[in-house]
Amino acid sequence: MTVPRTNFAQDLVLDLRRGDGPLHRQIETALRAGIRSGRLAAGTALPPTRALAADLGVSRGVVVEAYQQLVAEGYLTSRMGGYTHVAAVTATAPSPGPVRQPPLPYDFGYGRADVTRFPRAAWLRSVRRVLTEAPADRFGYLSGRGMPELREALADYLNRARGTAAHPDNIVVCSGYAQGIALLLQVLAVRGARRLAVEDPSADDDARPIAASLGMEIVGVPVDEGGVRVDELAKRSADALILTPAHQWPTGGVLPADRRAAVLRWAGEHDAIVIEDDYDAEYRYDRPALGVLQGLAPDRVVYAGSASKTLAPGMRLGWLALPAHLVDAVAAAKLAADRGAPALDQLTFADFLARGEFDRHLRRMRPIYRGRRDVLLSALRERLPDFDPVGISAGLHLVAWLPPGLGEQDTIAAARTAGVGVGGVGPYRIAPSGRGGLIFGYATLNERAVRAGIDALARVLDVSGTRRR
């Protein structure tokens, strides 16, 4: 069966009207309606963003934003290097959204914290104190940097726990890492940045699409078991480099001291900014945490963190510790974007931090997550001994490299038939090929479910013959 492919904007029945609302919203609405009605069938390939933007007479960023929103809603699917396709959803005109697939019994989804463990009682105590004690002017418009109480509490915590050299005046509070990196890249692009270097593989749902929408070239730098390969970095030039040095995403390598020094030398030679994404470094199990890059070169490194992996992603609280010359511009961009993060949430988190509740929550969660990781490792050794787990010393996920002859996509598909949800490394690569691997998130499954999920995966691979190929 040949999958239909749409090549021209007119085939999508897109009629944009200037003045009738944001153009990306108009594109979203038209495509969403076409998918719901069945006019755009499942599997239909949409035009490349650049081609559709040219046909419509809009910037490519407008089309990228529309596609990204529909991917997030489940109407479209997309992967690096391929076309964007209409997802398999039921077409019913009055439906308020895509039909969701039934949840899998064993979902090793990654990038998620166990939100059932959110410290509600302690958080409520902080909310009550803030509502009782906070000055009235704190609920008015403030600067784009964020609440001074939160910036002071963050500087104290980060300097103590992560080894930063952060000052409250150089911190900007944002709505999660995604907004923080968007604001920063916008500022860098305005100042002339044209090339962004990223680890390969790396996350493809924030910095990479944002940079592309700003017209920046994406430069991939290979990683190995020690994180980014500085010998390969030395061959490349860029205006900014995004790293996950504490726990490379997704492969889990920890950047050693000599490579950290080499990265900073490279940044100085190229007058580049290093963006340090410290996304899950609070969870370390088998080795002590290394100090952050920002503590070594605060004038060259932007430190980015959030509460998504430690408390809950729905809080939408993140922060950037910036070199002094970037603070005002990023704060102004934040103010222009949304007039600042919610006052009550900022003040509550500041109280939560200052009273030690955040530290206590992390101490409670570390043994829970470590127990789930240990069961996962044990089950892999017993049931899938030819899998090679890496990146196990920290975080909320690990990667298991597949043995030769075992295809990544075939394994993922076979797993799904057994009720096991697991992702692959392949979609996050920039280079066209690499070793196949599965990403096992273990934060949201209890220990019994972790073991049962690996048992189910092992059985289906044996039955299907996938494992023996």
C-alpha positions in Angstrom: 0.0 0.0 0.0 1.4 3.4 -1.0 1.2 6.1 1.8 -0.3 9.3 0.3 2.0 12.3 0.4 0.9 15.9 0.3 3.3 18.2 -1.5 1.6 21.5 -1.9 0.1 23.9 0.6 -3.1 24.2 -1.4 -3.8 20.4 -0.9 -4.1 21.1 2.8 -6.8 23.7 2.3 -5.0 26.3 4.2 -6.4 29.8 3.8 -4.6 32.1 6.1 -6.1 35.5 6.8 -3.9 38.3 8.2 -5.6 39.9 11.2 -7.7 36.7 12.1 -5.4 35.6 14.9 -1.8 34.3 15.0 -0.8 32.5 11.8 0.5 29.4 13.6 -2.9 29.0 15.3 -4.7 29.2 12.0 -2.5 26.5 10.5 -3.0 24.3 13.6 -6.8 24.8 13.4 -7.0 23.9 9.7 -4.8 20.8 10.0 -6.6 19.7 13.1 -9.9 20.0 11.4 -8.7 18.1 8.3 -7.4 15.2 10.5 -10.5 15.0 12.6 -12.8 14.9 9.5 -10.7 12.2 7.9 -9.7 14.4 4.9 -6.1 14.0 6.0 -5.8 10.3 6.5 -3.5 8.5 9.0 0.0 8.2 7.4 -0.3 11.2 5.2 3.0 13.0 4.9 2.9 16.7 5.3 5.1 19.1 3.4 8.5 20.0 4.8 8.2 23.1 7.0 10.3 25.2 4.7 8.2 24.3 1.6 4.9 24.9 3.3 6.2 28.2 4.7 7.2 29.3 1.2 3.8 28.4 -0.3 2.0 30.3 2.5 4.3 33.3 2.5 5.1 33.0 6.1 8.3 32.4 8.1 9.4 28.8 8.6 9.2 29.3 12.4 5.4 29.8 12.1 5.0 26.4 10.4 7.4 24.7 12.9 5.4 26.0 15.8 2.1 24.7 14.3 3.6 21.3 13.6 5.2 21.0 17.1 1.8 21.8 18.8 0.0 19.2 16.7 2.8 16.6 17.5 2.3 17.4 21.2 -1.4 16.9 20.9 -1.0 13.6 19.2 -2.3 14.5 15.8 1.1 14.3 14.0 4.2 12.2 14.4 7.7 13.4 13.5 11.3 12.2 13.7 14.6 13.7 12.9 15.5 13.4 9.2 12.0 12.2 8.1 8.7 13.7 7.1 6.0 14.7 9.5 3.0 12.4 9.2 -0.6 12.3 10.3 -0.9 10.0 13.4 -3.3 7.1 13.7 -6.3 8.9 15.3 -10.0 8.2 15.0 -11.7 10.8 12.7 -14.8 12.2 14.4 -15.7 15.8 13.7 -17.1 16.7 17.2 -14.2 15.1 19.1 -12.4 17.6 21.4 -9.0 16.0 20.7 -7.2 12.9 19.5 -8.3 9.5 20.6 -5.8 8.3 23.2 -4.3 4.9 23.0 -5.0 2.7 26.1 -2.2 3.0 28.6 0.3 0.2 28.5 0.6 -2.0 31.6 4.3 -1.6 31.7 5.3 1.8 30.5 9.0 2.5 30.8 8.5 6.1 29.7 11.4 8.4 30.4 11.8 12.0 31.4 9.1 11.7 34.1 9.2 11.9 37.9 6.8 10.0 40.1 4.3 12.8 40.7 2.3 10.5 43.1 5.1 11.3 45.6 4.7 15.0 45.4 5.1 16.4 48.9 1.6 17.9 49.2 1.6 18.5 52.9 4.9 20.3 53.0 4.0 22.3 49.9 0.6 23.3 51.5 2.4 24.5 54.6 4.6 26.8 52.4 1.5 28.0 50.5 -0.2 29.0 53.8 2.9 30.8 55.1 3.2 32.7 51.9 -0.4 33.8 51.8 -0.2 34.8 55.4 3.2 36.6 55.4 4.1 37.7 51.9 4.0 41.5 51.4 1.2 42.7 49.2 3.5 44.2 46.6 4.9 40.7 45.8 1.6 40.0 44.0 2.0 42.9 41.6 4.2 43.1 38.5 7.9 42.6 39.2 11.0 42.3 37.1 11.5 39.6 34.5 14.2 38.1 36.7 11.7 36.6 39.1 10.9 37.0 42.8 14.0 38.1 44.8 13.1 35.5 47.6 13.3 32.7 45.1 16.5 33.9 43.4 18.1 34.1 46.8 16.9 30.7 47.9 18.0 29.2 44.5 21.5 30.7 44.7 21.9 29.4 48.3 20.8 25.9 47.3 22.7 25.6 44.0 25.9 26.9 45.4 25.7 24.5 48.3 24.3 21.4 46.6 25.6 21.7 43.0 28.8 23.8 43.3 27.6 26.7 41.2 28.9 30.3 41.5 25.4 31.7 41.3 24.4 35.2 42.5 20.7 36.1 43.0 21.1 39.1 40.6 22.2 36.7 37.8 19.3 34.3 38.1 16.3 34.4 35.8 13.2 32.4 36.8 11.4 30.9 33.9 8.5 28.5 33.1 10.6 25.3 33.0 13.7 24.5 31.0 11.8 24.7 27.7 11.0 28.3 28.1 14.4 29.1 29.6 16.3 27.7 26.6 13.9 29.4 24.2 14.5 32.8 25.8 18.3 32.3 25.9 18.5 31.1 22.2 16.4 34.1 21.1 18.8 36.5 22.9 21.8 34.7 21.4 20.3 34.8 17.9 19.6 38.5 18.2 23.3 39.0 19.1 24.4 37.1 16.0 24.7 33.5 17.0 24.3 31.3 14.0 25.5 27.8 15.0 24.4 25.7 18.0 26.4 22.6 18.9 24.6 19.8 20.7 25.5 16.3 21.9 24.7 13.5 19.5 22.3 11.9 20.5 20.4 14.6 22.5 16.9 15.7 23.2 15.0 16.9 20.2 11.9 18.5 21.8 13.3 21.9 22.9 16.6 23.4 21.9 17.0 21.8 18.5 13.6 22.8 17.1 13.8 26.2 18.7 17.2 26.9 17.2 16.1 25.7 13.8 13.1 28.0 13.9 15.5 30.9 14.6 17.5 30.0 11.6 20.5 28.5 13.5 22.5 25.6 12.2 22.6 22.5 14.4 26.0 20.9 14.8 26.1 17.4 16.4 29.1 16.3 18.5 29.4 12.6 19.2 29.3 11.2 22.7 30.8 8.1 24.3 30.7 6.6 27.8 32.4 9.7 29.1 30.0 12.2 27.6 30.8 14.6 24.8 33.9 13.7 22.8 36.2 16.7 23.2 38.4 15.5 20.3 35.4 15.8 18.0 34.3 19.1 19.6 37.8 20.6 18.8 37.0 20.0 15.1 33.9 22.1 15.2 33.1 25.8 15.7 29.8 27.1 17.2 28.5 30.1 19.0 26.9 28.0 21.8 27.1 24.5 23.0 24.5 22.6 25.0 25.8 19.9 27.4 24.3 17.5 29.9 27.7 16.8 31.7 26.3 15.3 35.0 24.3 12.6 33.2 24.4 12.8 29.4 20.9 12.5 27.9 20.1 9.9 27.0 23.3 7.7 27.2 24.1 8.6 30.8 27.9 9.4 30.5 29.4 11.6 33.2 31.8 14.2 31.8 35.2 13.7 33.6 37.4 16.6 34.8 39.8 16.6 31.9 37.0 16.9 29.4 35.3 19.6 31.4 38.5 21.7 31.2 38.8 21.0 27.5 35.2 22.2 26.9 35.9 25.4 28.7 39.1 25.9 26.7 37.2 25.4 23.5 34.5 27.9 24.6 37.2 30.5 25.3 38.9 29.9 21.9 35.6 30.3 20.0 34.1 33.0 22.3 31.2 30.6 22.8 28.6 30.2 25.5 28.2 26.8 27.1 24.7 25.9 28.3 24.8 23.4 31.1 21.5 21.4 31.3 21.6 19.9 34.8 18.3 18.1 34.3 18.4 15.2 36.9 21.7 15.5 38.8 20.1 15.5 42.2 19.6 11.7 41.8 23.0 10.0 42.1 23.4 6.5 43.4 26.8 4.9 42.9 29.2 7.7 42.7 29.5 11.3 44.2 28.3 14.1 42.0 30.9 16.3 40.3 30.7 20.0 40.6 29.0 21.8 37.8 30.8 23.6 34.9 29.2 26.9 35.8 31.2 26.9 39.1 34.4 26.9 37.1 33.5 29.6 34.6 30.4 31.6 35.5 31.2 34.2 32.9 31.2 31.6 30.1 28.6 29.0 31.3 24.8 29.3 31.6 23.5 26.9 34.3 19.9 25.6 33.5 17.8 23.7 36.0 14.1 23.0 36.8 11.8 21.3 39.2 10.4 18.9 36.5 12.4 15.8 37.6 12.6 16.6 41.3 9.0 17.7 42.1 6.7 17.7 39.1 6.8 19.0 35.5 3.4 20.5 35.8 4.8 23.1 38.2 6.6 24.8 35.2 9.4 26.2 37.4 12.9 26.6 36.0 15.9 28.8 36.3 18.9 30.1 34.5 22.1 31.2 36.3 23.6 33.5 33.6 26.8 35.4 32.9 26.3 39.0 33.8 26.2 40.3 30.2 23.2 38.1 29.4 21.0 38.7 32.4 19.2 41.9 31.4 18.4 40.7 27.9 17.1 37.3 29.0 15.0 39.0 31.8 13.6 41.4 29.2 12.7 38.5 26.9 11.0 36.7 29.8 9.0 39.9 30.6 7.9 40.2 27.0 6.9 36.6 26.8 4.5 36.4 29.7 5.1 39.1 32.3 6.8 36.7 34.6 6.2 33.4 36.3 3.3 33.1 38.8 4.1 35.0 42.0 2.5 32.5 44.4 4.3 29.5 42.9 7.7 31.3 43.1 7.2 32.5 46.7 6.0 29.0 47.7 9.0 27.3 46.2 11.3 29.9 47.8 9.8 29.0 51.3 10.0 25.3 50.4 13.7 25.6 49.6 14.6 27.9 52.5 13.1 25.6 55.1 14.9 22.5 53.8 11.8 20.8 52.5 13.3 20.4 49.1 16.4 18.6 50.6 14.1 16.3 52.7 12.0 15.4 49.6 15.2 14.5 47.6 16.4 12.3 50.5 13.1 10.5 50.5 13.0 10.0 46.8 16.6 8.8 46.2 16.2 5.4 47.8 12.9 4.9 46.1 14.3 5.5 42.6 17.5 3.6 43.4 15.4 0.6 44.4 13.5 0.7 41.1 16.8 1.0 39.2 18.3 -1.9 41.0 15.3 -4.1 40.2 15.5 -3.1 36.6 19.2 -3.9 36.4 18.6 -7.3 38.1 15.8 -8.2 35.8 17.8 -7.2 32.7 20.7 -9.4 33.9 18.5 -12.4 34.5 16.0 -12.2 31.6 17.9 -10.2 28.9 21.6 -10.8 29.6 22.7 -9.9 26.1 21.4 -6.3 26.7 24.1 -3.9 27.8 22.8 -1.3 30.3 24.7 2.1 30.6 24.2 5.4 32.4 23.1 3.6 35.5 24.8 5.7 38.2 22.3 8.6 38.2 19.0 9.9 37.0 15.6 8.4 36.3 16.4 6.2 33.2 19.1 4.1 31.7 19.9 3.0 28.2 20.3 -0.7 27.3 22.4 -1.2 24.1 21.0 -4.0 22.0 23.1 -7.0 20.9 24.2 -7.2 17.2 21.4 -8.3 14.9 18.6 -7.0 17.1 16.8 -4.1 15.5 15.7 -1.1 17.6 12.4 -0.5 16.0 11.5 -4.2 15.7 12.2 -4.6 19.4 10.1 -1.6 20.3 7.2 -2.9 18.2 7.5 -6.4 19.7 7.5 -4.9 23.2 4.3 -2.9 22.5 2.5 -6.1 21.6 3.3 -7.4 25.1 2.1 -4.3 26.8 5.6 -2.9 27.3 6.3 0.7 26.4 9.9 1.6 25.8 11.6 4.2 23.6 14.7 4.0 21.4 17.9 6.0 21.1 17.7 6.2 17.3 15.2 9.1 17.0 17.5 11.4 19.0 20.5 10.9 16.8 21.8 13.6 14.4 24.2 11.3 12.6 22.3 8.9 10.3 23.2 5.7 12.2 24.5 4.4 15.4 24.2 1.5 17.8 20.6 0.5 18.6 19.5 1.0 22.2 16.4 1.2 24.3 15.7 3.9 26.9 14.1 2.5 30.1 12.6 5.1 32.4 12.0 3.6 35.9 10.7 6.5 37.9 6.9 5.8 37.5 6.9 2.0 37.8 7.0 0.3 41.2 9.5 -2.5 41.7 7.0 -5.3 41.0 5.9 -3.6 37.7 9.5 -3.1 36.6 10.2 -6.8 37.0 7.0 -7.9 35.4 7.6 -5.6 32.4 11.1 -7.0 31.7 9.6 -10.5 32.0 7.0 -9.7 29.4 9.6 -8.1 27.1 11.8 -11.2 27.4 9.0 -13.6 26.6 7.7 -11.7 23.6 11.3 -11.5 22.1 11.7 -15.2 22.5 8.3 -16.0 21.0 8.6 -13.6 18.1 12.1 -14.7 17.3 13.2 -11.1 17.3 15.8 -11.9 20.0 17.3 -14.7 18.0 17.9 -13.0 14.7 
